[in-house]
Amino acid sequence: MDAQRDGAHWFQYGPEAVAYLKQKDKILGALIDQIGPVRREVDPDLFSAVVHHIVGQQISTKAQATIWGRMREALVPLDAASVLAAGVPWLQSFGLTFRKADYITDFAAKVQSGAFDLEQIRHSSDQEAVEALCGLKGVGVWTAEMILLFCLQRPDVLSYDDLAIQRGLRMVYRHRSIDRARFERYRRRWSPYGSTASLYLWAAAGGAVPGLTDPALRAKRSMPKKGKKEGLS
């Protein structure tokens, strides 16, 4: 996969990752062949990536893009100094809640003071990086894992807390539910290329394979309505 094209940076995975996953998992291999190469944009700037993921929490992709566009246009460069100079009220004017604006300014203050070392994160193990990122206000495990994948481009990120990953697993492997034990079996099977597997599960969950349905939805529709008994109107 091209690392960069048209000014954008894409998550890099190579033929060795694809070959490994195909050898380990014939079902996933068939999905990879059906979908073909997957491009997901990454942000190599760690400060920007943390802010972007905080912005996007619990809002639609469209709303995230709108707010992020306003911030990128107004804060040039988008760094700790510009965020602190803007302050919470101005950040809220872009469409952020007070809480998110507070999280972002707190992060900027930690970076500027040296309390949070961005470069150290780059050289930490996955687990160490997740733990350090989770020490920031507003950053939980899922957000930290997404930063590892879509900024640091770590090769083995498969997030149990990602609803689309769980949906993709149900759709591709025809499960009605994904518990932790089942998830861990897949994670171990695909390691050390869990990130590439994630790209294809997201693609499947997003409708890349026509006609591929979610068994959990079918099971939900087939259940009798609460408060009624089968055979009675």
RALIN-V513312 format. One record per residue. N is the residue number from 1. D_LAST is the distance of its C-alpha to the last C-alpha in Angstrom with 2 decimals. Layout:
[[N & D_LAST] [N & D_LAST]]
//
This chain:
[[1 & 57.08] [2 & 59.30] [3 & 59.72] [4 & 60.21] [5 & 59.88] [6 & 60.09] [7 & 60.71] [8 & 57.50] [9 & 57.40] [10 & 54.93] [11 & 53.85] [12 & 56.27] [13 & 55.33] [14 & 57.43] [15 & 57.47] [16 & 58.00] [17 & 54.61] [18 & 52.87] [19 & 54.76] [20 & 53.96] [21 & 50.20] [22 & 50.20] [23 & 52.16] [24 & 49.89] [25 & 46.52] [26 & 46.05] [27 & 42.55] [28 & 43.85] [29 & 46.93] [30 & 44.97] [31 & 43.16] [32 & 46.57] [33 & 47.91] [34 & 44.97] [35 & 45.10] [36 & 48.87] [37 & 50.76] [38 & 48.80] [39 & 50.42] [40 & 49.46] [41 & 51.80] [42 & 53.52] [43 & 55.65] [44 & 58.75] [45 & 59.66] [46 & 58.27] [47 & 58.61] [48 & 56.81] [49 & 54.06] [50 & 53.33] [51 & 53.18] [52 & 51.00] [53 & 48.41] [54 & 48.37] [55 & 47.88] [56 & 44.88] [57 & 42.88] [58 & 39.36] [59 & 39.94] [60 & 39.26] [61 & 41.81] [62 & 42.73] [63 & 43.41] [64 & 45.42] [65 & 47.51] [66 & 48.23] [67 & 49.38] [68 & 51.29] [69 & 53.06] [70 & 54.24] [71 & 55.52] [72 & 57.35] [73 & 58.99] [74 & 60.12] [75 & 61.13] [76 & 63.79] [77 & 64.22] [78 & 60.96] [79 & 62.45] [80 & 62.79] [81 & 65.56] [82 & 63.75] [83 & 60.55] [84 & 62.57] [85 & 64.58] [86 & 61.42] [87 & 59.95] [88 & 56.47] [89 & 56.37] [90 & 57.38] [91 & 54.93] [92 & 52.17] [93 & 53.33] [94 & 52.19] [95 & 48.57] [96 & 48.55] [97 & 47.13] [98 & 49.77] [99 & 48.61] [100 & 48.99] [101 & 52.33] [102 & 53.46] [103 & 52.45] [104 & 54.40] [105 & 57.49] [106 & 57.50] [107 & 57.42] [108 & 60.24] [109 & 62.32] [110 & 61.98] [111 & 63.07] [112 & 65.98] [113 & 67.21] [114 & 66.94] [115 & 64.46] [116 & 62.11] [117 & 63.94] [118 & 62.30] [119 & 64.74] [120 & 64.15] [121 & 60.45] [122 & 61.47] [123 & 63.47] [124 & 61.04] [125 & 58.81] [126 & 55.10] [127 & 54.29] [128 & 57.16] [129 & 56.17] [130 & 52.56] [131 & 53.83] [132 & 56.33] [133 & 53.89] [134 & 51.36] [135 & 54.16] [136 & 53.85] [137 & 51.76] [138 & 48.47] [139 & 48.75] [140 & 46.42] [141 & 46.24] [142 & 44.13] [143 & 46.47] [144 & 49.48] [145 & 48.24] [146 & 47.71] [147 & 51.26] [148 & 52.57] [149 & 51.05] [150 & 51.44] [151 & 54.81] [152 & 56.62] [153 & 55.22] [154 & 54.89] [155 & 53.99] [156 & 51.59] [157 & 48.83] [158 & 45.21] [159 & 43.11] [160 & 40.25] [161 & 39.29] [162 & 38.92] [163 & 35.27] [164 & 36.31] [165 & 38.26] [166 & 35.26] [167 & 33.15] [168 & 36.00] [169 & 36.18] [170 & 32.49] [171 & 32.84] [172 & 36.14] [173 & 35.59] [174 & 31.84] [175 & 30.99] [176 & 27.68] [177 & 29.74] [178 & 33.42] [179 & 34.77] [180 & 38.40] [181 & 39.66] [182 & 38.31] [183 & 39.65] [184 & 43.04] [185 & 43.34] [186 & 43.07] [187 & 45.43] [188 & 48.04] [189 & 47.76] [190 & 48.49] [191 & 51.10] [192 & 53.59] [193 & 51.86] [194 & 48.54] [195 & 49.11] [196 & 49.26] [197 & 46.06] [198 & 44.49] [199 & 45.54] [200 & 43.74] [201 & 40.52] [202 & 40.51] [203 & 41.17] [204 & 38.28] [205 & 35.89] [206 & 37.18] [207 & 36.33] [208 & 39.70] [209 & 38.18] [210 & 36.10] [211 & 32.82] [212 & 32.93] [213 & 29.55] [214 & 28.49] [215 & 26.55] [216 & 25.33] [217 & 23.37] [218 & 21.83] [219 & 20.89] [220 & 19.36] [221 & 17.19] [222 & 16.02] [223 & 14.97] [224 & 11.38] [225 & 10.97] [226 & 12.65] [227 & 11.04] [228 & 7.75] [229 & 8.08] [230 & 8.19] [231 & 6.79] [232 & 3.80] [233 & 0.00]]
//
